[in-house]
Each structure stands twice: as structure tokens, then as C-alpha cells.
């Protein structure tokens, strides 16, 4: 894993607007959408509570965030 080699690496929280998977014609679908708390089979240990909530909401609403819609500079700002 990257975290083993670069200890300070963190996941960025997307800030783009969620969009409907069906309306955008996105071909990837969420796994286990009936159980959004399972985060589509992702490793739960990798995400903090805010990230988990975002993923769970995306699954519940059948949405995704288009990578290009994120404002990367804002995502990189330190708190």
C-alpha cells in the first residue's frame, strides 16, 4: 500500500457536485446498493467518517462525482 511507503499520504475529499449515474450514462454501478453502509465492498478501514458518509450518500442516491468537476486547488487547501 502507498501508506506504507508515504506515511503522510491522505485521501482528498471530493468537492464536485454529485450527479445521477443514469442521467450521465456512467457505466459503473455501485455494488451492494441495497446495503450502502458496506460502501460497495470498499475497505471500510481506509475511510474516515466524513468520507464514509459521502460514499454512503452517493450509493443511496445512485450518484457519483465526476472527477473533472472537483476543484482540486480547494481540495488541497489545508485546514
Backbone atoms as SQL, in Angstrom:
CREATE TABLE atoms (id INTEGER PRIMARY KEY, chain TEXT, resi INTEGER, resn TEXT, atom TEXT, x REAL, y REAL, z REAL);
INSERT INTO atoms VALUES
  (1, 'A', 1, 'UNK', 'N', 0.812, -1.184, 0.000),
  (2, 'A', 1, 'UNK', 'CA', 0.000, 0.000, 0.000),
  (3, 'A', 1, 'UNK', 'C', 0.859, 1.253, 0.000),
  (4, 'A', 2, 'UNK', 'N', 0.347, 2.289, -0.579),
  (5, 'A', 2, 'UNK', 'CA', 1.064, 3.554, -0.641),
  (6, 'A', 2, 'UNK', 'C', 1.346, 4.088, 0.757),
  (7, 'A', 3, 'UNK', 'N', 0.386, 3.957, 1.649),
  (8, 'A', 3, 'UNK', 'CA', 0.520, 4.486, 3.012),
  (9, 'A', 3, 'UNK', 'C', 1.739, 3.912, 3.731),
  (10, 'A', 4, 'UNK', 'N', 2.137, 2.704, 3.376),
  (11, 'A', 4, 'UNK', 'CA', 3.310, 2.097, 3.992),
  (12, 'A', 4, 'UNK', 'C', 4.592, 2.792, 3.549),
  (13, 'A', 5, 'UNK', 'N', 4.604, 3.342, 2.343),
  (14, 'A', 5, 'UNK', 'CA', 5.801, 3.996, 1.807),
  (15, 'A', 5, 'UNK', 'C', 5.782, 5.506, 2.016),
  (16, 'A', 6, 'UNK', 'N', 4.593, 6.088, 1.956),
  (17, 'A', 6, 'UNK', 'CA', 4.448, 7.537, 2.136),
  (18, 'A', 6, 'UNK', 'C', 3.454, 7.739, 3.281),
  (19, 'A', 7, 'UNK', 'N', 3.968, 7.860, 4.474),
  (20, 'A', 7, 'UNK', 'CA', 3.135, 7.875, 5.675),
  (21, 'A', 7, 'UNK', 'C', 2.164, 9.052, 5.731),
  (22, 'A', 8, 'UNK', 'N', 2.515, 10.156, 5.102),
  (23, 'A', 8, 'UNK', 'CA', 1.681, 11.358, 5.183),
  (24, 'A', 8, 'UNK', 'C', 0.611, 11.438, 4.098),
  (25, 'A', 9, 'UNK', 'N', 0.511, 10.443, 3.242),
  (26, 'A', 9, 'UNK', 'CA', -0.472, 10.494, 2.164),
  (27, 'A', 9, 'UNK', 'C', -1.886, 10.408, 2.755),
  (28, 'A', 10, 'UNK', 'N', -2.795, 11.207, 2.188),
  (29, 'A', 10, 'UNK', 'CA', -4.185, 11.203, 2.653),
  (30, 'A', 10, 'UNK', 'C', -5.107, 11.203, 1.437),
  (31, 'A', 11, 'UNK', 'N', -6.320, 10.705, 1.626),
  (32, 'A', 11, 'UNK', 'CA', -7.326, 10.764, 0.586),
  (33, 'A', 11, 'UNK', 'C', -7.933, 12.156, 0.573),
  (34, 'A', 12, 'UNK', 'N', -8.107, 12.714, -0.602),
  (35, 'A', 12, 'UNK', 'CA', -8.760, 14.009, -0.716),
  (36, 'A', 12, 'UNK', 'C', -10.264, 13.807, -0.742),
  (37, 'A', 13, 'UNK', 'N', -10.986, 14.705, -0.099),
  (38, 'A', 13, 'UNK', 'CA', -12.440, 14.647, -0.098),
  (39, 'A', 13, 'UNK', 'C', -12.948, 15.387, -1.332),
  (40, 'A', 14, 'UNK', 'N', -13.640, 14.698, -2.230),
  (41, 'A', 14, 'UNK', 'CA', -14.137, 15.364, -3.434),
  (42, 'A', 14, 'UNK', 'C', -15.087, 16.501, -3.082),
  (43, 'A', 15, 'UNK', 'N', -15.045, 17.567, -3.878),
  (44, 'A', 15, 'UNK', 'CA', -15.940, 18.688, -3.645),
  (45, 'A', 15, 'UNK', 'C', -16.821, 18.980, -4.864),
  (46, 'A', 16, 'UNK', 'N', -16.782, 18.086, -5.850),
  (47, 'A', 16, 'UNK', 'CA', -17.635, 18.244, -7.024),
  (48, 'A', 16, 'UNK', 'C', -19.075, 17.901, -6.700),
  (49, 'A', 17, 'UNK', 'N', -19.963, 18.356, -7.546),
  (50, 'A', 17, 'UNK', 'CA', -21.392, 18.110, -7.334),
  (51, 'A', 17, 'UNK', 'C', -21.742, 16.680, -7.751),
  (52, 'A', 18, 'UNK', 'N', -22.392, 15.915, -6.868),
  (53, 'A', 18, 'UNK', 'CA', -22.832, 14.566, -7.242),
  (54, 'A', 18, 'UNK', 'C', -23.812, 14.619, -8.416),
  (55, 'A', 19, 'UNK', 'N', -23.674, 13.645, -9.306),
  (56, 'A', 19, 'UNK', 'CA', -24.539, 13.568, -10.484),
  (57, 'A', 19, 'UNK', 'C', -25.143, 12.177, -10.575),
  (58, 'A', 20, 'UNK', 'N', -26.325, 12.090, -11.143),
  (59, 'A', 20, 'UNK', 'CA', -27.008, 10.823, -11.314),
  (60, 'A', 20, 'UNK', 'C', -26.222, 9.908, -12.250),
  (61, 'A', 21, 'UNK', 'N', -26.049, 8.667, -11.842),
  (62, 'A', 21, 'UNK', 'CA', -25.354, 7.696, -12.684),
  (63, 'A', 21, 'UNK', 'C', -26.133, 7.477, -13.970),
  (64, 'A', 22, 'UNK', 'N', -27.450, 7.358, -13.863),
  (65, 'A', 22, 'UNK', 'CA', -28.276, 7.105, -15.049),
  (66, 'A', 22, 'UNK', 'C', -28.283, 8.300, -15.990),
  (67, 'A', 23, 'UNK', 'N', -28.445, 9.504, -15.455),
  (68, 'A', 23, 'UNK', 'CA', -28.521, 10.694, -16.302),
  (69, 'A', 23, 'UNK', 'C', -27.223, 10.965, -17.040),
  (70, 'A', 24, 'UNK', 'N', -26.095, 10.616, -16.447),
  (71, 'A', 24, 'UNK', 'CA', -24.801, 10.878, -17.079),
  (72, 'A', 24, 'UNK', 'C', -24.338, 9.723, -17.960),
  (73, 'A', 25, 'UNK', 'N', -25.072, 8.632, -17.941),
  (74, 'A', 25, 'UNK', 'CA', -24.687, 7.479, -18.758),
  (75, 'A', 25, 'UNK', 'C', -23.435, 6.786, -18.254),
  (76, 'A', 26, 'UNK', 'N', -23.129, 6.967, -16.986),
  (77, 'A', 26, 'UNK', 'CA', -21.950, 6.331, -16.392),
  (78, 'A', 26, 'UNK', 'C', -22.163, 4.823, -16.381),
  (79, 'A', 27, 'UNK', 'N', -21.162, 4.077, -16.770),
  (80, 'A', 27, 'UNK', 'CA', -21.310, 2.623, -16.903),
  (81, 'A', 27, 'UNK', 'C', -20.969, 1.841, -15.632),
  (82, 'A', 28, 'UNK', 'N', -20.352, 2.484, -14.662),
  (83, 'A', 28, 'UNK', 'CA', -20.012, 1.794, -13.415),
  (84, 'A', 28, 'UNK', 'C', -21.167, 1.932, -12.436),
  (85, 'A', 29, 'UNK', 'N', -21.577, 0.837, -11.866),
  (86, 'A', 29, 'UNK', 'CA', -22.663, 0.845, -10.902),
  (87, 'A', 29, 'UNK', 'C', -22.126, 0.451, -9.532),
  (88, 'A', 30, 'UNK', 'N', -22.797, 0.926, -8.504),
  (89, 'A', 30, 'UNK', 'CA', -22.411, 0.577, -7.146),
  (90, 'A', 30, 'UNK', 'C', -22.768, -0.876, -6.854),
  (91, 'A', 31, 'UNK', 'N', -21.861, -1.592, -6.212),
  (92, 'A', 31, 'UNK', 'CA', -22.157, -2.946, -5.747),
  (93, 'A', 31, 'UNK', 'C', -22.943, -2.847, -4.448),
  (94, 'A', 32, 'UNK', 'N', -23.751, -3.829, -4.191),
  (95, 'A', 32, 'UNK', 'CA', -24.476, -3.950, -2.924),
  (96, 'A', 32, 'UNK', 'C', -25.254, -2.668, -2.592),
  (97, 'A', 33, 'UNK', 'N', -25.937, -2.106, -3.582),
  (98, 'A', 33, 'UNK', 'CA', -26.636, -0.835, -3.371),
  (99, 'A', 33, 'UNK', 'C', -27.767, -0.955, -2.342),
  (100, 'A', 34, 'UNK', 'N', -28.209, -2.170, -2.054),
  (101, 'A', 34, 'UNK', 'CA', -29.241, -2.358, -1.029),
  (102, 'A', 34, 'UNK', 'C', -28.661, -2.195, 0.377),
  (103, 'A', 35, 'UNK', 'N', -27.337, -2.241, 0.488),
  (104, 'A', 35, 'UNK', 'CA', -26.655, -2.078, 1.782),
  (105, 'A', 35, 'UNK', 'C', -25.564, -1.019, 1.648),
  (106, 'A', 36, 'UNK', 'N', -25.953, 0.257, 1.536),
  (107, 'A', 36, 'UNK', 'CA', -24.960, 1.309, 1.299),
  (108, 'A', 36, 'UNK', 'C', -23.889, 1.413, 2.379),
  (109, 'A', 37, 'UNK', 'N', -24.206, 0.960, 3.600),
  (110, 'A', 37, 'UNK', 'CA', -23.217, 1.026, 4.676),
  (111, 'A', 37, 'UNK', 'C', -22.013, 0.129, 4.406),
  (112, 'A', 38, 'UNK', 'N', -22.126, -0.799, 3.456),
  (113, 'A', 38, 'UNK', 'CA', -20.998, -1.652, 3.079),
  (114, 'A', 38, 'UNK', 'C', -20.057, -0.954, 2.104),
  (115, 'A', 39, 'UNK', 'N', -20.406, 0.245, 1.694),
  (116, 'A', 39, 'UNK', 'CA', -19.579, 1.073, 0.815),
  (117, 'A', 39, 'UNK', 'C', -19.152, 0.347, -0.457),
  (118, 'A', 40, 'UNK', 'N', -20.074, -0.390, -1.029),
  (119, 'A', 40, 'UNK', 'CA', -19.851, -1.059, -2.311),
  (120, 'A', 40, 'UNK', 'C', -18.680, -2.041, -2.272),
  (121, 'A', 41, 'UNK', 'N', -18.398, -2.561, -1.090),
  (122, 'A', 41, 'UNK', 'CA', -17.323, -3.538, -0.958),
  (123, 'A', 41, 'UNK', 'C', -15.943, -2.920, -0.764),
  (124, 'A', 42, 'UNK', 'N', -15.866, -1.594, -0.625),
  (125, 'A', 42, 'UNK', 'CA', -14.584, -0.930, -0.376),
  (126, 'A', 42, 'UNK', 'C', -14.113, -1.252, 1.037),
  (127, 'A', 43, 'UNK', 'N', -12.818, -1.147, 1.278),
  (128, 'A', 43, 'UNK', 'CA', -12.249, -1.419, 2.595),
  (129, 'A', 43, 'UNK', 'C', -12.629, -0.284, 3.549),
  (130, 'A', 44, 'UNK', 'N', -13.503, -0.558, 4.491),
  (131, 'A', 44, 'UNK', 'CA', -14.022, 0.454, 5.410),
  (132, 'A', 44, 'UNK', 'C', -12.930, 1.133, 6.234),
  (133, 'A', 45, 'UNK', 'N', -11.833, 0.420, 6.480),
  (134, 'A', 45, 'UNK', 'CA', -10.749, 0.962, 7.308),
  (135, 'A', 45, 'UNK', 'C', -10.019, 2.116, 6.628),
  (136, 'A', 46, 'UNK', 'N', -10.175, 2.251, 5.319),
  (137, 'A', 46, 'UNK', 'CA', -9.432, 3.279, 4.582),
  (138, 'A', 46, 'UNK', 'C', -10.077, 4.662, 4.642),
  (139, 'A', 47, 'UNK', 'N', -11.290, 4.755, 5.165),
  (140, 'A', 47, 'UNK', 'CA', -12.044, 5.998, 5.088),
  (141, 'A', 47, 'UNK', 'C', -12.391, 6.531, 6.468),
  (142, 'A', 48, 'UNK', 'N', -12.340, 7.865, 6.586),
  (143, 'A', 48, 'UNK', 'CA', -12.773, 8.485, 7.832),
  (144, 'A', 48, 'UNK', 'C', -14.297, 8.631, 7.791),
  (145, 'A', 49, 'UNK', 'N', -14.926, 9.026, 8.903),
  (146, 'A', 49, 'UNK', 'CA', -16.393, 9.102, 8.930),
  (147, 'A', 49, 'UNK', 'C', -17.001, 10.019, 7.852),
  (148, 'A', 50, 'UNK', 'N', -16.358, 11.133, 7.560),
  (149, 'A', 50, 'UNK', 'CA', -16.877, 12.049, 6.535),
  (150, 'A', 50, 'UNK', 'C', -16.851, 11.395, 5.165),
  (151, 'A', 51, 'UNK', 'N', -15.766, 10.717, 4.855),
  (152, 'A', 51, 'UNK', 'CA', -15.640, 10.035, 3.569),
  (153, 'A', 51, 'UNK', 'C', -16.656, 8.903, 3.458),
  (154, 'A', 52, 'UNK', 'N', -16.819, 8.148, 4.546),
  (155, 'A', 52, 'UNK', 'CA', -17.796, 7.058, 4.550),
  (156, 'A', 52, 'UNK', 'C', -19.199, 7.588, 4.297),
  (157, 'A', 53, 'UNK', 'N', -19.543, 8.691, 4.940),
  (158, 'A', 53, 'UNK', 'CA', -20.878, 9.278, 4.774),
  (159, 'A', 53, 'UNK', 'C', -21.092, 9.728, 3.332),
  (160, 'A', 54, 'UNK', 'N', -20.087, 10.338, 2.739),
  (161, 'A', 54, 'UNK', 'CA', -20.188, 10.776, 1.343),
  (162, 'A', 54, 'UNK', 'C', -20.430, 9.585, 0.423),
  (163, 'A', 55, 'UNK', 'N', -19.651, 8.528, 0.587),
  (164, 'A', 55, 'UNK', 'CA', -19.804, 7.342, -0.258),
  (165, 'A', 55, 'UNK', 'C', -21.177, 6.713, -0.050),
  (166, 'A', 56, 'UNK', 'N', -21.590, 6.627, 1.206),
  (167, 'A', 56, 'UNK', 'CA', -22.898, 6.044, 1.508),
  (168, 'A', 56, 'UNK', 'C', -24.015, 6.854, 0.847),
  (169, 'A', 57, 'UNK', 'N', -23.925, 8.178, 0.907),
  (170, 'A', 57, 'UNK', 'CA', -24.932, 9.026, 0.271),
  (171, 'A', 57, 'UNK', 'C', -24.933, 8.864, -1.248),
  (172, 'A', 58, 'UNK', 'N', -23.755, 8.762, -1.835),
  (173, 'A', 58, 'UNK', 'CA', -23.671, 8.552, -3.280),
  (174, 'A', 58, 'UNK', 'C', -24.360, 7.243, -3.669),
  (175, 'A', 59, 'UNK', 'N', -24.122, 6.199, -2.891),
  (176, 'A', 59, 'UNK', 'CA', -24.737, 4.901, -3.175),
  (177, 'A', 59, 'UNK', 'C', -26.251, 4.985, -3.016),
  (178, 'A', 60, 'UNK', 'N', -26.713, 5.566, -1.906),
  (179, 'A', 60, 'UNK', 'CA', -28.155, 5.680, -1.647),
  (180, 'A', 60, 'UNK', 'C', -28.879, 6.423, -2.763),
  (181, 'A', 61, 'UNK', 'N', -28.223, 7.459, -3.305),
  (182, 'A', 61, 'UNK', 'CA', -28.848, 8.301, -4.320),
  (183, 'A', 61, 'UNK', 'C', -28.492, 7.896, -5.745),
  (184, 'A', 62, 'UNK', 'N', -27.758, 6.783, -5.887),
  (185, 'A', 62, 'UNK', 'CA', -27.325, 6.299, -7.199),
  (186, 'A', 62, 'UNK', 'C', -26.607, 7.415, -7.971),
  (187, 'A', 63, 'UNK', 'N', -25.620, 7.998, -7.296),
  (188, 'A', 63, 'UNK', 'CA', -24.866, 9.111, -7.873),
  (189, 'A', 63, 'UNK', 'C', -23.376, 8.825, -7.845),
  (190, 'A', 64, 'UNK', 'N', -22.644, 9.671, -8.517),
  (191, 'A', 64, 'UNK', 'CA', -21.195, 9.648, -8.500),
  (192, 'A', 64, 'UNK', 'C', -20.716, 11.072, -8.664),
  (193, 'A', 65, 'UNK', 'N', -19.429, 11.302, -8.452),
  (194, 'A', 65, 'UNK', 'CA', -18.854, 12.629, -8.645),
  (195, 'A', 65, 'UNK', 'C', -17.871, 12.543, -9.798),
  (196, 'A', 66, 'UNK', 'N', -18.130, 13.328, -10.811),
  (197, 'A', 66, 'UNK', 'CA', -17.243, 13.360, -11.974),
  (198, 'A', 66, 'UNK', 'C', -15.924, 13.997, -11.533),
  (199, 'A', 67, 'UNK', 'N', -14.833, 13.305, -11.766),
  (200, 'A', 67, 'UNK', 'CA', -13.528, 13.780, -11.309),
  (201, 'A', 67, 'UNK', 'C', -13.237, 15.200, -11.772),
  (202, 'A', 68, 'UNK', 'N', -13.577, 15.488, -13.007),
  (203, 'A', 68, 'UNK', 'CA', -13.276, 16.802, -13.578),
  (204, 'A', 68, 'UNK', 'C', -14.110, 17.923, -12.947),
  (205, 'A', 69, 'UNK', 'N', -15.161, 17.571, -12.202),
  (206, 'A', 69, 'UNK', 'CA', -15.996, 18.597, -11.576),
  (207, 'A', 69, 'UNK', 'C', -15.419, 19.072, -10.242),
  (208, 'A', 70, 'UNK', 'N', -14.410, 18.387, -9.740),
  (209, 'A', 70, 'UNK', 'CA', -13.790, 18.784, -8.482),
  (210, 'A', 70, 'UNK', 'C', -12.912, 20.018, -8.679),
  (211, 'A', 71, 'UNK', 'N', -12.831, 20.811, -7.631),
  (212, 'A', 71, 'UNK', 'CA', -11.937, 21.968, -7.631),
  (213, 'A', 71, 'UNK', 'C', -10.696, 21.556, -6.846),
  (214, 'A', 72, 'UNK', 'N', -9.698, 21.063, -7.569),
  (215, 'A', 72, 'UNK', 'CA', -8.526, 20.464, -6.957),
  (216, 'A', 72, 'UNK', 'C', -7.791, 21.429, -6.033),
  (217, 'A', 73, 'UNK', 'N', -7.651, 22.670, -6.428),
  (218, 'A', 73, 'UNK', 'CA', -6.948, 23.638, -5.572),
  (219, 'A', 73, 'UNK', 'C', -7.643, 23.750, -4.222),
  (220, 'A', 74, 'UNK', 'N', -8.969, 23.818, -4.224),
  (221, 'A', 74, 'UNK', 'CA', -9.706, 23.888, -2.968),
  (222, 'A', 74, 'UNK', 'C', -9.553, 22.611, -2.162),
  (223, 'A', 75, 'UNK', 'N', -9.488, 21.483, -2.844),
  (224, 'A', 75, 'UNK', 'CA', -9.335, 20.202, -2.148),
  (225, 'A', 75, 'UNK', 'C', -7.978, 20.100, -1.467),
  (226, 'A', 76, 'UNK', 'N', -6.973, 20.775, -2.007),
  (227, 'A', 76, 'UNK', 'CA', -5.622, 20.697, -1.471),
  (228, 'A', 76, 'UNK', 'C', -5.354, 21.667, -0.330),
  (229, 'A', 77, 'UNK', 'N', -6.237, 22.639, -0.149),
  (230, 'A', 77, 'UNK', 'CA', -6.026, 23.624, 0.921),
  (231, 'A', 77, 'UNK', 'C', -6.054, 22.933, 2.270),
  (232, 'A', 78, 'UNK', 'N', -5.095, 23.290, 3.083),
  (233, 'A', 78, 'UNK', 'CA', -5.023, 22.725, 4.426),
  (234, 'A', 78, 'UNK', 'C', -5.988, 23.445, 5.339),
  (235, 'A', 79, 'UNK', 'N', -6.520, 22.728, 6.288),
  (236, 'A', 79, 'UNK', 'CA', -7.484, 23.321, 7.223),
  (237, 'A', 79, 'UNK', 'C', -6.766, 23.972, 8.372);
